[in-house]
């Protein structure tokens, strides 16, 4: 999926997850839990 506008159609499934840096106590990288959206 390109960054920009996207058509949302019935039955479309999209997955989202974020990446972030953590300083606890050393610098490391982590991912959030993923979510799935299903458009009806």
PDBQT receptor file of N, H, CA, C and O in Angstrom, charges set to zero:
ATOM      1  N   UNK A   1       0.844  -1.174   0.000  1.00  0.00    +0.000 N 
ATOM      2  CA  UNK A   1       0.000   0.000   0.000  1.00  0.00    +0.000 C 
ATOM      3  C   UNK A   1       0.887   1.234   0.000  1.00  0.00    +0.000 C 
ATOM      4  O   UNK A   1       1.718   1.390   0.895  1.00  0.00    +0.000 OA
ATOM      5  N   UNK A   2       0.734   2.105  -0.972  1.00  0.00    +0.000 N 
ATOM      6  H   UNK A   2       0.059   1.978  -1.700  1.00  0.00    +0.000 HD
ATOM      7  CA  UNK A   2       1.547   3.330  -1.004  1.00  0.00    +0.000 C 
ATOM      8  C   UNK A   2       1.084   4.327   0.055  1.00  0.00    +0.000 C 
ATOM      9  O   UNK A   2      -0.068   4.292   0.486  1.00  0.00    +0.000 OA
ATOM     10  N   UNK A   3       1.976   5.203   0.466  1.00  0.00    +0.000 N 
ATOM     11  H   UNK A   3       2.912   5.231   0.116  1.00  0.00    +0.000 HD
ATOM     12  CA  UNK A   3       1.587   6.258   1.402  1.00  0.00    +0.000 C 
ATOM     13  C   UNK A   3       0.756   7.262   0.634  1.00  0.00    +0.000 C 
ATOM     14  O   UNK A   3       1.195   7.760  -0.403  1.00  0.00    +0.000 OA
ATOM     15  N   UNK A   4      -0.404   7.561   1.107  1.00  0.00    +0.000 N 
ATOM     16  H   UNK A   4      -0.760   7.156   1.949  1.00  0.00    +0.000 HD
ATOM     17  CA  UNK A   4      -1.297   8.501   0.447  1.00  0.00    +0.000 C 
ATOM     18  C   UNK A   4      -2.722   8.012   0.566  1.00  0.00    +0.000 C 
ATOM     19  O   UNK A   4      -3.082   7.342   1.534  1.00  0.00    +0.000 OA
ATOM     20  N   UNK A   5      -3.533   8.351  -0.425  1.00  0.00    +0.000 N 
ATOM     21  H   UNK A   5      -3.241   8.896  -1.211  1.00  0.00    +0.000 HD
ATOM     22  CA  UNK A   5      -4.942   7.960  -0.348  1.00  0.00    +0.000 C 
ATOM     23  C   UNK A   5      -5.119   6.509  -0.774  1.00  0.00    +0.000 C 
ATOM     24  O   UNK A   5      -4.390   5.989  -1.619  1.00  0.00    +0.000 OA
ATOM     25  N   UNK A   6      -6.091   5.890  -0.171  1.00  0.00    +0.000 N 
ATOM     26  H   UNK A   6      -6.682   6.312   0.516  1.00  0.00    +0.000 HD
ATOM     27  CA  UNK A   6      -6.390   4.470  -0.424  1.00  0.00    +0.000 C 
ATOM     28  C   UNK A   6      -7.898   4.309  -0.341  1.00  0.00    +0.000 C 
ATOM     29  O   UNK A   6      -8.526   4.830   0.582  1.00  0.00    +0.000 OA
ATOM     30  N   UNK A   7      -8.482   3.602  -1.283  1.00  0.00    +0.000 N 
ATOM     31  H   UNK A   7      -7.972   3.179  -2.032  1.00  0.00    +0.000 HD
ATOM     32  CA  UNK A   7      -9.914   3.340  -1.218  1.00  0.00    +0.000 C 
ATOM     33  C   UNK A   7     -10.191   2.262  -0.189  1.00  0.00    +0.000 C 
ATOM     34  O   UNK A   7      -9.490   1.253  -0.117  1.00  0.00    +0.000 OA
ATOM     35  N   UNK A   8     -11.217   2.492   0.600  1.00  0.00    +0.000 N 
ATOM     36  H   UNK A   8     -11.786   3.312   0.542  1.00  0.00    +0.000 HD
ATOM     37  CA  UNK A   8     -11.642   1.491   1.580  1.00  0.00    +0.000 C 
ATOM     38  C   UNK A   8     -12.891   0.819   1.021  1.00  0.00    +0.000 C 
ATOM     39  O   UNK A   8     -13.928   1.456   0.836  1.00  0.00    +0.000 OA
ATOM     40  N   UNK A   9     -12.774  -0.453   0.761  1.00  0.00    +0.000 N 
ATOM     41  H   UNK A   9     -11.931  -0.971   0.910  1.00  0.00    +0.000 HD
ATOM     42  CA  UNK A   9     -13.863  -1.225   0.188  1.00  0.00    +0.000 C 
ATOM     43  C   UNK A   9     -14.346  -2.255   1.194  1.00  0.00    +0.000 C 
ATOM     44  O   UNK A   9     -13.596  -2.672   2.077  1.00  0.00    +0.000 OA
ATOM     45  N   UNK A  10     -15.598  -2.664   1.059  1.00  0.00    +0.000 N 
ATOM     46  H   UNK A  10     -16.208  -2.326   0.342  1.00  0.00    +0.000 HD
ATOM     47  CA  UNK A  10     -16.146  -3.703   1.930  1.00  0.00    +0.000 C 
ATOM     48  C   UNK A  10     -15.311  -4.966   1.794  1.00  0.00    +0.000 C 
ATOM     49  O   UNK A  10     -14.973  -5.380   0.685  1.00  0.00    +0.000 OA
ATOM     50  N   UNK A  11     -14.981  -5.573   2.924  1.00  0.00    +0.000 N 
ATOM     51  H   UNK A  11     -15.255  -5.236   3.825  1.00  0.00    +0.000 HD
ATOM     52  CA  UNK A  11     -14.189  -6.800   2.925  1.00  0.00    +0.000 C 
ATOM     53  C   UNK A  11     -12.685  -6.560   2.976  1.00  0.00    +0.000 C 
ATOM     54  O   UNK A  11     -11.911  -7.512   3.069  1.00  0.00    +0.000 OA
ATOM     55  N   UNK A  12     -12.261  -5.295   2.918  1.00  0.00    +0.000 N 
ATOM     56  H   UNK A  12     -12.890  -4.521   2.842  1.00  0.00    +0.000 HD
ATOM     57  CA  UNK A  12     -10.831  -4.970   2.966  1.00  0.00    +0.000 C 
ATOM     58  C   UNK A  12     -10.293  -5.228   4.367  1.00  0.00    +0.000 C 
ATOM     59  O   UNK A  12     -10.919  -4.835   5.352  1.00  0.00    +0.000 OA
ATOM     60  N   UNK A  13      -9.150  -5.878   4.466  1.00  0.00    +0.000 N 
ATOM     61  H   UNK A  13      -8.641  -6.197   3.666  1.00  0.00    +0.000 HD
ATOM     62  CA  UNK A  13      -8.493  -6.137   5.738  1.00  0.00    +0.000 C 
ATOM     63  C   UNK A  13      -7.160  -5.394   5.753  1.00  0.00    +0.000 C 
ATOM     64  O   UNK A  13      -6.362  -5.522   4.824  1.00  0.00    +0.000 OA
ATOM     65  N   UNK A  14      -6.923  -4.617   6.811  1.00  0.00    +0.000 N 
ATOM     66  H   UNK A  14      -7.572  -4.513   7.565  1.00  0.00    +0.000 HD
ATOM     67  CA  UNK A  14      -5.665  -3.877   6.945  1.00  0.00    +0.000 C 
ATOM     68  C   UNK A  14      -5.044  -4.208   8.294  1.00  0.00    +0.000 C 
ATOM     69  O   UNK A  14      -5.745  -4.326   9.299  1.00  0.00    +0.000 OA
ATOM     70  N   UNK A  15      -3.716  -4.356   8.309  1.00  0.00    +0.000 N 
ATOM     71  H   UNK A  15      -3.147  -4.259   7.492  1.00  0.00    +0.000 HD
ATOM     72  CA  UNK A  15      -2.972  -4.657   9.531  1.00  0.00    +0.000 C 
ATOM     73  C   UNK A  15      -2.050  -3.486   9.852  1.00  0.00    +0.000 C 
ATOM     74  O   UNK A  15      -1.430  -2.914   8.956  1.00  0.00    +0.000 OA
ATOM     75  N   UNK A  16      -1.961  -3.132  11.131  1.00  0.00    +0.000 N 
ATOM     76  H   UNK A  16      -2.464  -3.597  11.860  1.00  0.00    +0.000 HD
ATOM     77  CA  UNK A  16      -1.130  -2.010  11.562  1.00  0.00    +0.000 C 
ATOM     78  C   UNK A  16      -0.253  -2.443  12.729  1.00  0.00    +0.000 C 
ATOM     79  O   UNK A  16      -0.675  -3.191  13.610  1.00  0.00    +0.000 OA
ATOM     80  N   UNK A  17       0.996  -1.943  12.705  1.00  0.00    +0.000 N 
ATOM     81  H   UNK A  17       1.339  -1.336  11.988  1.00  0.00    +0.000 HD
ATOM     82  CA  UNK A  17       1.933  -2.191  13.788  1.00  0.00    +0.000 C 
ATOM     83  C   UNK A  17       2.938  -1.043  13.782  1.00  0.00    +0.000 C 
ATOM     84  O   UNK A  17       3.300  -0.550  12.714  1.00  0.00    +0.000 OA
ATOM     85  N   UNK A  18       3.388  -0.617  14.941  1.00  0.00    +0.000 N 
ATOM     86  H   UNK A  18       3.094  -1.018  15.809  1.00  0.00    +0.000 HD
ATOM     87  CA  UNK A  18       4.330   0.497  15.037  1.00  0.00    +0.000 C 
ATOM     88  C   UNK A  18       5.671   0.025  15.593  1.00  0.00    +0.000 C 
ATOM     89  O   UNK A  18       5.735  -0.910  16.392  1.00  0.00    +0.000 OA
ATOM     90  N   UNK A  19       6.730   0.686  15.159  1.00  0.00    +0.000 N 
ATOM     91  H   UNK A  19       6.678   1.446  14.511  1.00  0.00    +0.000 HD
ATOM     92  CA  UNK A  19       8.078   0.428  15.647  1.00  0.00    +0.000 C 
ATOM     93  C   UNK A  19       8.511   1.631  16.471  1.00  0.00    +0.000 C 
ATOM     94  O   UNK A  19       8.246   2.771  16.090  1.00  0.00    +0.000 OA
ATOM     95  N   UNK A  20       9.173   1.388  17.592  1.00  0.00    +0.000 N 
ATOM     96  H   UNK A  20       9.388   0.462  17.902  1.00  0.00    +0.000 HD
ATOM     97  CA  UNK A  20       9.632   2.498  18.418  1.00  0.00    +0.000 C 
ATOM     98  C   UNK A  20      10.929   2.138  19.123  1.00  0.00    +0.000 C 
ATOM     99  O   UNK A  20      11.266   0.966  19.287  1.00  0.00    +0.000 OA
ATOM    100  N   UNK A  21      11.650   3.177  19.536  1.00  0.00    +0.000 N 
ATOM    101  H   UNK A  21      11.376   4.130  19.403  1.00  0.00    +0.000 HD
ATOM    102  CA  UNK A  21      12.873   3.002  20.328  1.00  0.00    +0.000 C 
ATOM    103  C   UNK A  21      12.538   3.158  21.805  1.00  0.00    +0.000 C 
ATOM    104  O   UNK A  21      11.704   3.979  22.185  1.00  0.00    +0.000 OA
ATOM    105  N   UNK A  22      13.200   2.360  22.622  1.00  0.00    +0.000 N 
ATOM    106  H   UNK A  22      13.878   1.694  22.313  1.00  0.00    +0.000 HD
ATOM    107  CA  UNK A  22      12.961   2.376  24.056  1.00  0.00    +0.000 C 
ATOM    108  C   UNK A  22      14.280   2.623  24.767  1.00  0.00    +0.000 C 
ATOM    109  O   UNK A  22      15.304   2.067  24.369  1.00  0.00    +0.000 OA
ATOM    110  N   UNK A  23      14.281   3.435  25.799  1.00  0.00    +0.000 N 
ATOM    111  H   UNK A  23      13.450   3.886  26.122  1.00  0.00    +0.000 HD
ATOM    112  CA  UNK A  23      15.472   3.708  26.610  1.00  0.00    +0.000 C 
ATOM    113  C   UNK A  23      15.248   3.139  28.011  1.00  0.00    +0.000 C 
ATOM    114  O   UNK A  23      15.107   3.902  28.967  1.00  0.00    +0.000 OA
ATOM    115  N   UNK A  24      15.212   1.835  28.143  1.00  0.00    +0.000 N 
ATOM    116  H   UNK A  24      15.326   1.215  27.366  1.00  0.00    +0.000 HD
ATOM    117  CA  UNK A  24      14.822   1.229  29.415  1.00  0.00    +0.000 C 
ATOM    118  C   UNK A  24      15.781   0.126  29.819  1.00  0.00    +0.000 C 
ATOM    119  O   UNK A  24      15.436  -1.010  29.493  1.00  0.00    +0.000 OA
ATOM    120  N   UNK A  25      16.854   0.255  30.432  1.00  0.00    +0.000 N 
ATOM    121  H   UNK A  25      17.135   1.177  30.698  1.00  0.00    +0.000 HD
ATOM    122  CA  UNK A  25      17.696   1.442  30.623  1.00  0.00    +0.000 C 
ATOM    123  C   UNK A  25      18.663   1.650  29.462  1.00  0.00    +0.000 C 
ATOM    124  O   UNK A  25      19.331   2.683  29.406  1.00  0.00    +0.000 OA
ATOM    125  N   UNK A  26      18.757   0.697  28.532  1.00  0.00    +0.000 N 
ATOM    126  H   UNK A  26      18.214  -0.141  28.577  1.00  0.00    +0.000 HD
ATOM    127  CA  UNK A  26      19.628   0.898  27.365  1.00  0.00    +0.000 C 
ATOM    128  C   UNK A  26      18.764   1.054  26.123  1.00  0.00    +0.000 C 
ATOM    129  O   UNK A  26      17.587   0.694  26.126  1.00  0.00    +0.000 OA
ATOM    130  N   UNK A  27      19.352   1.591  25.069  1.00  0.00    +0.000 N 
ATOM    131  H   UNK A  27      20.308   1.884  25.067  1.00  0.00    +0.000 HD
ATOM    132  CA  UNK A  27      18.621   1.809  23.836  1.00  0.00    +0.000 C 
ATOM    133  C   UNK A  27      18.320   0.484  23.149  1.00  0.00    +0.000 C 
ATOM    134  O   UNK A  27      19.225  -0.314  22.904  1.00  0.00    +0.000 OA
ATOM    135  N   UNK A  28      17.080   0.256  22.848  1.00  0.00    +0.000 N 
ATOM    136  H   UNK A  28      16.345   0.904  23.047  1.00  0.00    +0.000 HD
ATOM    137  CA  UNK A  28      16.644  -0.952  22.156  1.00  0.00    +0.000 C 
ATOM    138  C   UNK A  28      15.465  -0.590  21.273  1.00  0.00    +0.000 C 
ATOM    139  O   UNK A  28      14.876   0.479  21.436  1.00  0.00    +0.000 OA
ATOM    140  N   UNK A  29      15.113  -1.457  20.347  1.00  0.00    +0.000 N 
ATOM    141  H   UNK A  29      15.591  -2.325  20.215  1.00  0.00    +0.000 HD
ATOM    142  CA  UNK A  29      13.940  -1.188  19.511  1.00  0.00    +0.000 C 
ATOM    143  C   UNK A  29      12.888  -2.262  19.743  1.00  0.00    +0.000 C 
ATOM    144  O   UNK A  29      13.208  -3.418  20.018  1.00  0.00    +0.000 OA
ATOM    145  N   UNK A  30      11.649  -1.864  19.631  1.00  0.00    +0.000 N 
ATOM    146  H   UNK A  30      11.389  -0.924  19.408  1.00  0.00    +0.000 HD
ATOM    147  CA  UNK A  30      10.521  -2.741  19.910  1.00  0.00    +0.000 C 
ATOM    148  C   UNK A  30       9.415  -2.524  18.898  1.00  0.00    +0.000 C 
ATOM    149  O   UNK A  30       9.411  -1.539  18.160  1.00  0.00    +0.000 OA
ATOM    150  N   UNK A  31       8.485  -3.450  18.874  1.00  0.00    +0.000 N 
ATOM    151  H   UNK A  31       8.488  -4.250  19.474  1.00  0.00    +0.000 HD
ATOM    152  CA  UNK A  31       7.278  -3.323  18.075  1.00  0.00    +0.000 C 
ATOM    153  C   UNK A  31       6.061  -3.356  18.994  1.00  0.00    +0.000 C 
ATOM    154  O   UNK A  31       6.053  -4.067  19.999  1.00  0.00    +0.000 OA
ATOM    155  N   UNK A  32       5.035  -2.584  18.644  1.00  0.00    +0.000 N 
ATOM    156  H   UNK A  32       5.042  -2.007  17.828  1.00  0.00    +0.000 HD
ATOM    157  CA  UNK A  32       3.782  -2.646  19.377  1.00  0.00    +0.000 C 
ATOM    158  C   UNK A  32       3.045  -3.913  18.974  1.00  0.00    +0.000 C 
ATOM    159  O   UNK A  32       3.413  -4.570  18.000  1.00  0.00    +0.000 OA
ATOM    160  N   UNK A  33       2.010  -4.253  19.719  1.00  0.00    +0.000 N 
ATOM    161  H   UNK A  33       1.711  -3.719  20.510  1.00  0.00    +0.000 HD
ATOM    162  CA  UNK A  33       1.131  -5.331  19.291  1.00  0.00    +0.000 C 
ATOM    163  C   UNK A  33       0.419  -4.900  18.019  1.00  0.00    +0.000 C 
ATOM    164  O   UNK A  33       0.073  -3.729  17.869  1.00  0.00    +0.000 OA
ATOM    165  N   UNK A  34       0.204  -5.812  17.125  1.00  0.00    +0.000 N 
ATOM    166  H   UNK A  34       0.486  -6.764  17.247  1.00  0.00    +0.000 HD
ATOM    167  CA  UNK A  34      -0.473  -5.497  15.862  1.00  0.00    +0.000 C 
ATOM    168  C   UNK A  34      -1.980  -5.530  16.042  1.00  0.00    +0.000 C 
ATOM    169  O   UNK A  34      -2.506  -6.247  16.893  1.00  0.00    +0.000 OA
ATOM    170  N   UNK A  35      -2.666  -4.739  15.222  1.00  0.00    +0.000 N 
ATOM    171  H   UNK A  35      -2.238  -4.157  14.530  1.00  0.00    +0.000 HD
ATOM    172  CA  UNK A  35      -4.124  -4.806  15.187  1.00  0.00    +0.000 C 
ATOM    173  C   UNK A  35      -4.552  -5.068  13.741  1.00  0.00    +0.000 C 
ATOM    174  O   UNK A  35      -3.850  -4.699  12.799  1.00  0.00    +0.000 OA
ATOM    175  N   UNK A  36      -5.687  -5.694  13.582  1.00  0.00    +0.000 N 
ATOM    176  H   UNK A  36      -6.258  -5.993  14.347  1.00  0.00    +0.000 HD
ATOM    177  CA  UNK A  36      -6.249  -5.970  12.267  1.00  0.00    +0.000 C 
ATOM    178  C   UNK A  36      -7.619  -5.314  12.192  1.00  0.00    +0.000 C 
ATOM    179  O   UNK A  36      -8.456  -5.499  13.075  1.00  0.00    +0.000 OA
ATOM    180  N   UNK A  37      -7.843  -4.544  11.129  1.00  0.00    +0.000 N 
ATOM    181  H   UNK A  37      -7.163  -4.394  10.411  1.00  0.00    +0.000 HD
ATOM    182  CA  UNK A  37      -9.137  -3.922  10.890  1.00  0.00    +0.000 C 
ATOM    183  C   UNK A  37      -9.771  -4.547   9.663  1.00  0.00    +0.000 C 
ATOM    184  O   UNK A  37      -9.141  -4.641   8.609  1.00  0.00    +0.000 OA
ATOM    185  N   UNK A  38     -11.016  -4.972   9.797  1.00  0.00    +0.000 N 
ATOM    186  H   UNK A  38     -11.529  -4.895  10.652  1.00  0.00    +0.000 HD
ATOM    187  CA  UNK A  38     -11.781  -5.518   8.678  1.00  0.00    +0.000 C 
ATOM    188  C   UNK A  38     -12.937  -4.556   8.425  1.00  0.00    +0.000 C 
ATOM    189  O   UNK A  38     -13.760  -4.326   9.311  1.00  0.00    +0.000 OA
ATOM    190  N   UNK A  39     -13.002  -3.999   7.231  1.00  0.00    +0.000 N 
ATOM    191  H   UNK A  39     -12.334  -4.186   6.511  1.00  0.00    +0.000 HD
ATOM    192  CA  UNK A  39     -14.049  -3.049   6.879  1.00  0.00    +0.000 C 
ATOM    193  C   UNK A  39     -15.246  -3.808   6.310  1.00  0.00    +0.000 C 
ATOM    194  O   UNK A  39     -15.107  -4.636   5.410  1.00  0.00    +0.000 OA
ATOM    195  N   UNK A  40     -16.412  -3.509   6.851  1.00  0.00    +0.000 N 
ATOM    196  H   UNK A  40     -16.525  -2.836   7.582  1.00  0.00    +0.000 HD
ATOM    197  CA  UNK A  40     -17.641  -4.182   6.427  1.00  0.00    +0.000 C 
ATOM    198  C   UNK A  40     -18.415  -3.331   5.453  1.00  0.00    +0.000 C 
ATOM    199  O   UNK A  40     -19.480  -3.738   4.988  1.00  0.00    +0.000 OA
TER     200      UNK A  40
